[in-house]
């Protein structure tokens, strides 16, 4: 990765200006357009839409609808239905009334499409990021630039709506770890030892730059090994193996959360399918990133002296004693066994499934484990949420 001045106030100001604000503005514009459609269409009799409203509302609801009620492949009505959830309350009833020559009581309807759920999520998250940036002194309060948009004009010129969606799509891609160096940097340091951070970004070994980074992105201490600082080397080791992380509500954590929201929707086949109405080559961004990360560290192997669990069926917990892991506990979710710690019910409640606990003593070097796991945590091959330490208990889930 090319090293940037991630400890610089100006670096994050530019990031917010170039990526977060454009994404927020394009998301807010789409939300306002959707609200405008709801106000104009929902509950209005379609015969009133035909006679009293802009002719383009009729095209939005029926443009390209065939006599049997199916949509033409590239119709305007299908476009609006996929992206904004516009439709008639009962399309078949309307078509029959048209054939019979009677007045229809069918009304317009607007549902929150999967695409609009995504847009609203991005709007909320980008506004939260801007609020955090403002509180941190990175930027002044920023207002939205969508108030000047004439949404009535959008109904008359659907190509402008398509451009708005394309701008939003491009802005959403640009903010992900797949394409954005700043987001990738934050993603890599979600949970990281100071030793590995200094190795990856040598400038951050300078305390003033590390402190500046902490202040801007919200890094906090996650775990500090219990090492008595009797010598200079003791202090160096303790500093190097202290783990730092980005809390969810920090500036950096919120940006990582934004990336996760984009990934969440792009994982869905139905969502990608709807986007392909306008875009070619829509991919599962999370899967694409994970595959590249695994190729990058193809020589890395999970340590054979420790075990990982399945987040649904088993959990491995390790007791930390100073710089040693002294005990290993395995919890297995099963319907059978002899020693139970927790009751779980399945189906109708007639079958009981519980956690079986087994423990054994061990002698695993903690600092070696941190060194061995750091490359995969840094590159995202291991999800930091599956690596947790609470009250000197290290837990490894499945990944």
C-alpha positions as CSV (number, residue, x, y, z in Angstrom):
1,X,0.0,0.0,0.0
2,X,1.3,3.5,-0.8
3,X,1.9,5.4,2.5
4,X,-0.2,8.5,2.9
5,X,-0.2,11.0,5.7
6,X,-3.0,9.2,7.7
7,X,-1.9,11.2,10.8
8,X,-2.7,14.5,9.0
9,X,-5.8,16.5,9.6
10,X,-5.8,17.7,6.0
11,X,-5.6,14.1,4.7
12,X,-8.9,13.2,6.4
13,X,-10.5,16.6,5.5
14,X,-9.9,15.8,1.9
15,X,-11.2,12.3,2.3
16,X,-14.4,13.5,3.7
17,X,-14.8,16.2,1.1
18,X,-13.9,13.9,-1.9
19,X,-15.8,10.8,-0.8
20,X,-18.2,11.1,2.1
21,X,-20.0,14.3,1.2
22,X,-20.7,13.3,-2.4
23,X,-22.0,9.9,-1.3
24,X,-24.2,11.5,1.4
25,X,-25.5,14.1,-1.1
26,X,-26.4,11.5,-3.8
27,X,-28.0,9.3,-1.2
28,X,-30.1,12.1,0.3
29,X,-31.2,13.2,-3.2
30,X,-32.5,9.7,-3.9
31,X,-34.3,9.6,-0.6
32,X,-36.0,12.9,-1.3
33,X,-37.0,11.8,-4.8
34,X,-38.5,8.6,-3.3
35,X,-40.4,10.8,-0.7
36,X,-41.6,13.0,-3.5
37,X,-43.0,10.0,-5.4
38,X,-44.8,8.8,-2.3
39,X,-46.4,12.2,-1.7
40,X,-47.6,12.4,-5.3
41,X,-48.6,8.8,-6.0
42,X,-49.6,6.9,-2.8
43,X,-53.4,6.7,-2.4
44,X,-54.2,8.7,-5.5
45,X,-56.8,7.1,-7.8
46,X,-55.1,6.2,-11.0
47,X,-57.8,7.9,-13.1
48,X,-56.9,11.2,-11.2
49,X,-53.2,10.5,-12.0
50,X,-54.2,10.2,-15.6
51,X,-56.3,13.4,-15.7
52,X,-54.9,15.7,-13.1
53,X,-51.2,15.0,-12.6
54,X,-48.2,15.1,-14.9
55,X,-48.5,12.6,-17.8
56,X,-45.2,11.3,-16.7
57,X,-46.6,9.8,-13.5
58,X,-48.7,7.5,-15.8
59,X,-45.5,6.5,-17.6
60,X,-43.7,5.8,-14.3
61,X,-46.5,3.4,-13.3
62,X,-47.5,1.9,-16.6
63,X,-44.8,2.8,-19.2
64,X,-43.9,-0.5,-20.9
65,X,-46.5,-2.7,-19.1
66,X,-48.0,-5.3,-21.5
67,X,-51.7,-6.2,-21.7
68,X,-51.0,-9.4,-19.6
69,X,-49.5,-7.3,-16.9
70,X,-45.8,-8.2,-17.5
71,X,-43.2,-5.5,-17.9
72,X,-41.3,-5.0,-21.1
73,X,-37.6,-5.8,-20.6
74,X,-36.3,-2.2,-20.5
75,X,-39.5,-0.3,-19.6
76,X,-39.7,2.8,-17.6
77,X,-42.3,1.2,-15.2
78,X,-39.9,-1.7,-14.6
79,X,-37.1,0.7,-13.9
80,X,-39.1,2.7,-11.3
81,X,-40.5,-0.5,-9.8
82,X,-37.0,-2.0,-9.3
83,X,-35.4,1.1,-7.9
84,X,-38.2,3.1,-6.2
85,X,-40.9,0.5,-5.6
86,X,-43.6,2.4,-7.6
87,X,-46.6,0.3,-8.8
88,X,-50.4,0.2,-8.9
89,X,-52.2,-1.2,-5.9
90,X,-53.8,-3.8,-8.2
91,X,-52.4,-3.9,-11.7
92,X,-54.6,-6.7,-12.9
93,X,-57.8,-5.0,-11.7
94,X,-56.8,-1.9,-13.6
95,X,-56.1,-3.8,-16.8
96,X,-59.4,-5.6,-16.6
97,X,-61.3,-2.3,-16.0
98,X,-59.6,-0.8,-19.0
99,X,-60.7,-3.7,-21.2
100,X,-64.2,-3.6,-19.8
101,X,-64.4,0.2,-20.2
102,X,-65.3,1.0,-16.6
103,X,-63.7,3.4,-14.1
104,X,-61.0,1.9,-12.0
105,X,-60.7,2.4,-8.3
106,X,-57.1,1.4,-8.3
107,X,-54.6,3.7,-6.6
108,X,-50.9,4.4,-6.9
109,X,-48.5,2.7,-4.5
110,X,-44.9,3.2,-3.5
111,X,-43.0,0.6,-1.4
112,X,-39.5,0.8,0.0
113,X,-37.6,-1.2,-2.5
114,X,-34.4,-3.1,-1.6
115,X,-32.5,-0.5,-3.4
116,X,-34.1,2.3,-1.4
117,X,-33.4,0.4,1.9
118,X,-29.8,0.4,0.8
119,X,-29.8,4.1,0.0
120,X,-31.5,5.0,3.3
121,X,-28.9,3.0,5.2
122,X,-26.0,4.8,3.4
123,X,-27.7,8.2,4.0
124,X,-27.9,7.5,7.8
125,X,-24.3,6.2,8.0
126,X,-22.7,9.0,6.0
127,X,-24.6,11.6,8.0
128,X,-23.3,9.9,11.2
129,X,-19.7,10.1,9.8
130,X,-20.1,13.8,9.0
131,X,-21.4,14.4,12.5
132,X,-18.4,12.6,14.0
133,X,-16.0,14.5,11.7
134,X,-17.5,17.7,12.8
135,X,-17.2,16.8,16.5
136,X,-13.5,15.8,15.9
137,X,-12.8,19.2,14.3
138,X,-12.0,17.6,11.0
139,X,-14.7,19.7,9.2
140,X,-17.3,22.3,9.9
141,X,-21.0,21.4,9.8
142,X,-21.9,20.5,6.3
143,X,-25.4,21.0,4.9
144,X,-26.9,18.9,2.1
145,X,-26.9,20.3,-1.5
146,X,-30.1,18.5,-2.5
147,X,-32.6,21.3,-1.6
148,X,-32.2,22.9,-5.0
149,X,-33.2,19.8,-7.0
150,X,-36.5,20.1,-8.9
151,X,-37.9,16.6,-8.5
152,X,-40.9,17.4,-10.7
153,X,-38.3,17.8,-13.5
154,X,-37.0,14.3,-12.7
155,X,-40.4,12.8,-13.4
156,X,-40.3,14.5,-16.9
157,X,-36.7,13.5,-17.6
158,X,-36.1,9.9,-16.3
159,X,-32.5,10.0,-17.7
160,X,-31.7,12.5,-14.9
161,X,-33.0,9.9,-12.4
162,X,-30.8,7.2,-14.0
163,X,-27.8,9.6,-13.7
164,X,-28.5,10.2,-10.1
165,X,-28.6,6.5,-9.4
166,X,-25.3,6.0,-11.4
167,X,-23.6,8.8,-9.4
168,X,-24.7,7.2,-6.2
169,X,-23.6,3.8,-7.4
170,X,-20.1,5.1,-8.3
171,X,-19.8,7.0,-5.0
172,X,-20.8,3.9,-3.0
173,X,-18.2,1.8,-4.8
174,X,-15.5,4.5,-4.4
175,X,-15.8,4.4,-0.6
176,X,-15.3,0.6,-0.1
177,X,-12.1,-1.1,0.8
178,X,-12.1,-2.6,-2.7
179,X,-11.4,0.8,-4.2
180,X,-10.5,3.3,-1.5
181,X,-7.0,3.5,0.1
182,X,-8.3,5.4,3.2
183,X,-11.1,3.0,3.9
184,X,-8.6,0.1,3.3
185,X,-6.2,1.6,5.8
186,X,-8.9,1.9,8.5
187,X,-10.1,-1.6,7.7
188,X,-6.6,-2.9,8.2
189,X,-6.2,-1.3,11.6
190,X,-9.6,-2.3,13.1
191,X,-7.7,-4.5,15.5
192,X,-3.9,-4.5,15.4
193,X,-0.8,-4.7,17.6
194,X,1.3,-1.6,17.8
195,X,4.3,-3.7,16.6
196,X,2.5,-4.6,13.4
197,X,1.2,-1.1,12.8
198,X,4.7,0.3,13.1
199,X,6.0,-2.3,10.6
200,X,3.3,-1.6,8.1
201,X,3.5,2.2,8.5
202,X,7.0,3.1,9.8
203,X,6.0,6.8,10.2
204,X,3.5,5.8,12.9
205,X,6.3,4.5,15.1
206,X,6.8,8.3,15.9
207,X,4.7,9.0,18.9
208,X,3.4,12.4,17.8
209,X,2.1,10.9,14.5
210,X,0.5,7.9,16.3
211,X,-1.2,10.3,18.8
212,X,-2.5,12.4,15.9
213,X,-3.9,9.3,14.2
214,X,-5.6,8.2,17.4
215,X,-7.2,11.7,17.7
216,X,-8.5,11.8,14.1
217,X,-9.8,8.2,13.6
218,X,-10.6,7.3,17.2
219,X,-8.1,4.4,17.9
220,X,-8.5,3.1,21.4
221,X,-6.5,0.6,23.5
222,X,-8.1,-2.9,23.2
223,X,-5.7,-5.1,25.1
224,X,-2.5,-4.6,27.0
225,X,-0.4,-7.6,28.0
226,X,0.5,-7.9,31.7
227,X,4.2,-7.3,31.6
228,X,6.0,-5.6,34.5
229,X,8.2,-2.9,33.1
230,X,11.5,-3.6,34.9
231,X,13.7,-3.0,31.9
232,X,13.6,-0.9,28.8
233,X,13.0,-4.1,26.8
234,X,10.0,-4.9,29.0
235,X,8.5,-1.6,28.1
236,X,9.2,-2.0,24.4
237,X,7.6,-5.5,24.3
238,X,4.5,-4.3,26.2
239,X,4.1,-1.3,23.9
240,X,4.6,-3.5,20.8
241,X,2.1,-6.1,21.7
242,X,-0.6,-3.8,23.0
243,X,-3.6,-4.2,20.7
244,X,-5.4,-1.1,19.4
245,X,-8.9,-1.0,17.8
246,X,-11.5,1.2,16.2
247,X,-14.7,1.3,18.3
248,X,-17.9,1.1,16.2
249,X,-18.9,4.7,17.1
250,X,-15.5,6.2,16.3
251,X,-14.8,8.2,13.1
252,X,-12.8,5.2,11.7
253,X,-15.3,2.7,13.1
254,X,-18.2,4.4,11.4
255,X,-16.4,4.4,8.0
256,X,-15.7,0.6,8.5
257,X,-19.4,0.3,9.3
258,X,-20.3,2.1,6.1
259,X,-18.1,-0.4,4.1
260,X,-19.9,-3.3,5.8
261,X,-23.3,-1.8,4.8
262,X,-22.3,-1.6,1.2
263,X,-20.9,-5.2,1.3
264,X,-24.1,-6.5,3.0
265,X,-26.3,-5.4,0.1
266,X,-23.9,-6.4,-2.6
267,X,-23.8,-9.9,-1.2
268,X,-27.5,-10.3,-2.1
269,X,-28.1,-11.8,-5.4
270,X,-31.5,-10.1,-5.8
271,X,-29.9,-6.7,-5.1
272,X,-27.2,-7.3,-7.7
273,X,-29.8,-8.5,-10.1
274,X,-31.8,-5.3,-9.9
275,X,-28.6,-3.1,-10.3
276,X,-27.9,-5.0,-13.5
277,X,-30.8,-3.1,-15.0
278,X,-28.4,-0.2,-15.3
279,X,-24.9,-1.6,-14.6
280,X,-22.8,-4.4,-16.0
281,X,-20.5,-6.7,-14.0
282,X,-22.0,-6.1,-10.6
283,X,-20.0,-8.3,-8.2
284,X,-20.2,-9.5,-4.6
285,X,-17.7,-7.0,-3.2
286,X,-17.0,-8.8,0.1
287,X,-16.4,-12.1,-1.7
288,X,-14.1,-10.4,-4.2
289,X,-12.1,-8.7,-1.5
290,X,-11.8,-11.8,0.6
291,X,-10.5,-13.8,-2.4
292,X,-7.9,-11.2,-3.2
293,X,-6.8,-11.0,0.5
294,X,-6.4,-14.8,0.6
295,X,-4.4,-14.8,-2.6
296,X,-2.2,-12.0,-1.2
297,X,-1.3,-14.2,1.8
298,X,-1.4,-17.5,0.1
299,X,1.7,-18.7,2.0
300,X,0.1,-17.8,5.4
301,X,-1.2,-20.7,7.4
302,X,-3.4,-20.6,10.5
303,X,-1.2,-21.6,13.5
304,X,-1.3,-25.3,14.0
305,X,-0.8,-24.9,17.8
306,X,-4.2,-23.3,18.3
307,X,-7.7,-24.0,17.1
308,X,-10.5,-21.9,15.6
309,X,-14.2,-22.6,16.1
310,X,-17.3,-22.6,14.1
311,X,-19.3,-19.5,15.1
312,X,-22.5,-21.6,15.0
313,X,-21.4,-24.9,16.4
314,X,-18.3,-24.5,18.5
315,X,-16.2,-21.9,20.3
316,X,-12.6,-22.0,21.5
317,X,-11.7,-19.9,24.5
318,X,-8.2,-19.4,25.8
319,X,-7.3,-18.1,29.3
320,X,-4.5,-15.5,29.2
321,X,-2.0,-15.5,32.1
322,X,0.6,-12.9,31.6
323,X,2.2,-13.6,28.3
324,X,1.1,-17.3,28.3
325,X,-2.2,-18.9,27.3
326,X,-2.6,-21.4,30.1
327,X,-6.0,-23.0,29.5
328,X,-8.0,-24.0,26.5
329,X,-11.8,-24.5,26.7
330,X,-13.9,-25.9,23.9
331,X,-17.7,-25.3,23.8
332,X,-19.6,-27.6,21.5
333,X,-23.2,-27.1,20.6
334,X,-24.8,-30.5,20.6
335,X,-28.0,-32.5,21.5
336,X,-25.9,-35.1,23.4
337,X,-23.3,-35.3,26.1
338,X,-22.8,-35.4,29.9
339,X,-21.7,-31.9,31.1
340,X,-23.9,-29.0,30.2
341,X,-23.6,-25.3,30.8
342,X,-26.5,-23.9,28.8
343,X,-29.9,-25.0,27.6
344,X,-30.8,-24.4,24.0
345,X,-34.2,-25.3,22.4
346,X,-34.8,-26.2,18.8
347,X,-37.9,-26.9,16.6
348,X,-41.0,-27.2,18.7
349,X,-39.1,-27.3,21.9
350,X,-39.2,-31.1,22.3
351,X,-35.5,-31.6,21.5
352,X,-32.9,-30.0,23.8
353,X,-29.6,-28.9,22.5
354,X,-26.9,-27.6,24.8
355,X,-23.3,-26.5,25.1
356,X,-20.8,-29.2,26.1
357,X,-17.7,-27.7,27.8
358,X,-14.3,-29.4,27.9
359,X,-11.1,-27.7,29.3
360,X,-7.4,-28.6,29.3
361,X,-4.2,-27.0,30.4
362,X,-1.8,-25.6,27.8
363,X,1.3,-23.5,27.5
364,X,1.0,-21.3,24.3
365,X,3.2,-18.2,23.9
366,X,0.7,-15.3,23.6
367,X,3.0,-12.9,21.8
368,X,3.9,-15.5,19.2
369,X,0.2,-16.0,18.6
370,X,-0.3,-12.3,18.1
371,X,2.6,-12.2,15.6
372,X,1.2,-15.2,13.7
373,X,-2.3,-13.9,13.4
374,X,-1.4,-10.3,12.6
375,X,-0.9,-10.6,8.8
376,X,-4.3,-12.2,8.3
377,X,-6.0,-9.7,10.6
378,X,-4.3,-6.8,8.8
379,X,-5.3,-8.0,5.3
380,X,-8.8,-9.0,6.3
381,X,-8.5,-12.7,5.8
382,X,-9.5,-13.0,9.5
383,X,-12.5,-10.9,10.6
384,X,-11.5,-9.0,13.8
385,X,-14.9,-9.7,15.2
386,X,-14.0,-13.4,15.4
387,X,-10.9,-12.5,17.4
388,X,-11.9,-11.1,20.8
389,X,-10.3,-10.7,24.2
390,X,-12.5,-9.9,27.3
391,X,-11.3,-10.2,30.9
392,X,-8.2,-12.1,29.8
393,X,-10.3,-14.6,27.8
394,X,-9.3,-14.9,24.1
395,X,-12.0,-16.3,21.9
396,X,-11.6,-17.5,18.3
397,X,-14.7,-18.0,16.2
398,X,-15.0,-19.4,12.7
399,X,-13.6,-17.8,9.6
